[in-house]
């Protein structure tokens, strides 16, 4: 079904990524063989445990790309990494265009913390932040894991807001009903856009005048790095 829908969705203007089973299932090679096509933008593979996993996926994809006549490395990879892994090192592996924070066992814990996502995630801030920092250092997207309470829009909004503050640039949805809230949360607010334009204009004016600093709304900015 995925193999059938990839070209159809791509023809409709969608950038398509397919999630395949992890290497430890023994199904990855067969599934890649079925879904790899010129229209496929990327794949997602779960349960990455080591740099060997990343290299193995690259070795599997290379011959498939040659078979369909596209340059090696065209198909990108969004790996789901465990929080305890060395994200900064693995982020530099080939093909990676986004780092996805793997899910942490939390069945029932959210409810026992009074339904407050921030309170639940307080003990996971380091692992969550490490993913976002490593992704930024590697200049790839940082995608937060899904919020499983698909009937809790307020909880999703809080959870997504926390992820954005930590440094994530996007978030996975586990249900279509979550997409609008996620897009709204990670899209620039009009006030932020206007303020950014004000800073850029003031920066350019200061540089043209030969000044090394400027002041905006009582805040000092330096024009030289």
C-alpha positions as CSV (number, residue, x, y, z in Angstrom):
1,X,0.0,0.0,0.0
2,X,2.8,2.4,0.8
3,X,4.6,1.6,-2.5
4,X,1.4,2.4,-4.3
5,X,0.8,5.7,-2.5
6,X,4.2,7.2,-2.6
7,X,4.1,8.3,-6.3
8,X,0.4,9.3,-6.0
9,X,1.1,11.6,-3.1
10,X,4.2,13.0,-4.7
11,X,2.2,13.8,-7.9
12,X,-0.1,15.8,-5.7
13,X,2.8,18.0,-4.5
14,X,3.5,16.1,-1.2
15,X,7.0,15.4,0.1
16,X,6.6,11.7,1.1
17,X,8.5,9.8,3.7
18,X,7.8,6.2,4.6
19,X,8.5,4.6,8.0
20,X,9.9,1.0,7.7
21,X,10.6,-1.6,10.4
22,X,13.8,-1.5,12.4
23,X,16.8,-3.5,11.4
24,X,16.4,-6.0,14.3
25,X,13.1,-7.2,12.7
26,X,14.8,-8.5,9.6
27,X,12.2,-6.8,7.5
28,X,14.0,-3.5,6.6
29,X,15.7,-4.7,3.4
30,X,12.6,-6.2,1.9
31,X,10.5,-3.1,2.8
32,X,13.1,-0.7,1.4
33,X,13.1,-2.7,-1.8
34,X,9.4,-2.3,-2.1
35,X,9.1,1.5,-1.4
36,X,12.2,3.0,-2.9
37,X,11.3,5.0,-6.0
38,X,12.3,8.3,-7.6
39,X,9.3,10.0,-5.9
40,X,10.4,8.9,-2.4
41,X,11.9,11.8,-0.4
42,X,13.0,9.9,2.6
43,X,12.5,7.0,5.1
44,X,12.1,6.8,8.8
45,X,13.6,3.8,10.7
46,X,12.9,3.1,14.3
47,X,15.1,1.9,17.2
48,X,18.5,3.1,16.1
49,X,21.0,1.7,18.6
50,X,24.4,2.5,17.1
51,X,26.4,4.1,14.3
52,X,26.4,0.6,12.7
53,X,22.6,0.9,12.2
54,X,23.0,4.2,10.4
55,X,25.8,2.8,8.2
56,X,23.8,-0.3,7.4
57,X,20.8,1.7,6.2
58,X,23.1,3.7,4.0
59,X,24.5,0.4,2.5
60,X,21.0,-0.9,1.9
61,X,19.8,2.3,0.1
62,X,22.8,2.8,-2.2
63,X,22.2,-0.1,-4.5
64,X,18.4,0.6,-4.6
65,X,19.1,4.2,-5.7
66,X,21.5,3.0,-8.4
67,X,18.8,0.5,-9.6
68,X,16.2,3.3,-10.2
69,X,18.8,5.7,-11.6
70,X,19.0,8.4,-8.9
71,X,22.3,9.6,-7.3
72,X,23.4,7.9,-4.2
73,X,22.3,9.8,-1.1
74,X,19.2,11.3,-2.7
75,X,16.9,9.5,-0.3
76,X,17.2,11.1,3.1
77,X,16.8,9.5,6.5
78,X,14.9,10.5,9.6
79,X,16.2,8.1,12.4
80,X,14.3,7.7,15.7
81,X,17.0,7.7,18.3
82,X,16.9,6.6,21.9
83,X,17.4,9.5,24.3
84,X,20.5,7.9,25.9
85,X,22.4,7.7,22.6
86,X,25.3,10.0,21.7
87,X,23.1,12.2,19.5
88,X,25.9,14.7,18.6
89,X,28.1,11.9,17.0
90,X,25.3,10.0,15.3
91,X,23.8,13.1,13.8
92,X,26.8,13.4,11.4
93,X,26.0,10.1,9.7
94,X,25.1,10.1,6.0
95,X,21.7,11.0,4.7
96,X,20.3,12.4,7.9
97,X,18.0,15.4,7.4
98,X,16.2,15.4,10.7
99,X,16.7,13.9,14.2
100,X,13.6,12.5,15.7
101,X,13.3,12.0,19.5
102,X,12.2,8.5,20.3
103,X,9.3,7.9,22.6
104,X,9.9,7.1,26.2
105,X,7.7,4.6,28.1
106,X,5.0,6.7,29.6
107,X,1.8,4.7,29.7
108,X,-0.4,6.1,32.4
109,X,2.3,8.5,33.7
110,X,0.8,11.5,32.0
111,X,-2.5,10.9,33.8
112,X,-0.7,10.3,37.1
113,X,0.9,13.7,36.8
114,X,-2.4,15.4,36.6
115,X,-2.5,15.6,32.8
116,X,0.2,18.2,32.9
117,X,2.7,17.5,30.1
118,X,5.3,19.9,31.5
119,X,5.2,18.2,34.9
120,X,5.6,14.8,33.3
121,X,8.5,15.8,31.1
122,X,10.4,17.6,33.8
123,X,12.6,14.6,34.5
124,X,13.3,14.2,30.7
125,X,14.4,17.7,29.9
126,X,18.1,16.9,29.6
127,X,17.5,14.0,27.1
128,X,15.0,16.1,25.2
129,X,17.3,19.1,25.0
130,X,20.3,17.0,24.0
131,X,18.4,16.0,20.8
132,X,17.5,19.5,19.9
133,X,21.0,20.9,20.5
134,X,22.7,18.1,18.6
135,X,20.4,18.6,15.6
136,X,21.1,22.3,15.6
137,X,24.8,21.7,15.7
138,X,24.5,19.3,12.7
139,X,22.2,21.8,10.9
140,X,19.3,19.4,10.5
141,X,15.7,19.5,11.7
142,X,14.9,18.6,15.3
143,X,11.6,16.8,15.4
144,X,9.9,16.1,18.8
145,X,8.2,12.8,19.4
146,X,4.4,12.5,19.2
147,X,2.0,13.5,22.0
148,X,-0.2,10.4,22.3
149,X,-3.2,12.1,23.8
150,X,-4.9,12.8,20.5
151,X,-8.2,13.8,22.3
152,X,-6.3,16.4,24.4
153,X,-5.7,19.5,22.3
154,X,-4.8,21.6,25.2
155,X,-2.2,19.1,26.4
156,X,-0.8,18.9,22.9
157,X,-0.5,22.7,22.7
158,X,1.4,22.8,25.9
159,X,3.6,19.9,25.0
160,X,4.4,21.4,21.6
161,X,5.0,24.8,23.1
162,X,7.6,23.3,25.5
163,X,9.3,21.5,22.6
164,X,9.6,24.7,20.7
165,X,11.1,26.5,23.7
166,X,13.6,23.7,24.1
167,X,14.7,24.2,20.5
168,X,12.8,21.6,18.4
169,X,11.8,22.8,14.9
170,X,8.8,20.5,14.5
171,X,6.8,17.7,16.0
172,X,5.4,14.4,14.9
173,X,1.6,13.9,14.9
174,X,0.1,10.6,15.9
175,X,-3.4,11.6,14.6
176,X,-4.5,14.0,11.8
177,X,-6.4,16.1,14.3
178,X,-3.1,17.2,15.8
179,X,-1.6,18.7,12.6
180,X,-3.2,22.2,12.8
181,X,-2.1,22.7,16.4
182,X,1.4,21.6,15.7
183,X,1.7,23.8,12.6
184,X,0.4,26.7,14.5
185,X,2.8,26.2,17.4
186,X,5.9,25.9,15.2
187,X,5.0,28.7,12.7
188,X,6.4,32.2,13.4
189,X,3.9,34.5,15.1
190,X,3.2,37.7,13.0
191,X,4.6,39.8,15.9
192,X,7.8,37.8,15.9
193,X,8.2,38.3,12.1
194,X,7.6,42.1,12.4
195,X,10.2,42.3,15.3
196,X,12.7,40.4,13.2
197,X,12.2,42.8,10.3
198,X,12.8,45.7,12.7
199,X,16.0,44.2,14.0
200,X,17.3,43.5,10.5
201,X,16.5,47.1,9.3
202,X,18.1,48.6,12.3
203,X,21.2,46.3,11.9
204,X,21.6,47.3,8.3
205,X,21.3,51.0,9.1
206,X,23.9,50.8,11.9
207,X,26.3,48.9,9.7
208,X,26.0,51.5,6.9
209,X,26.7,54.2,9.4
210,X,29.8,52.4,10.6
211,X,28.5,51.7,14.1
212,X,29.3,48.4,15.8
213,X,26.2,48.3,18.1
214,X,22.7,49.5,18.2
215,X,19.8,49.7,20.7
216,X,16.3,48.4,20.1
217,X,13.6,48.7,22.8
218,X,16.2,49.2,25.4
219,X,18.2,46.2,24.4
220,X,21.8,46.4,23.1
221,X,22.8,44.5,20.0
222,X,26.3,44.2,18.5
223,X,26.8,44.2,14.7
224,X,30.2,42.5,14.8
225,X,30.7,38.9,15.6
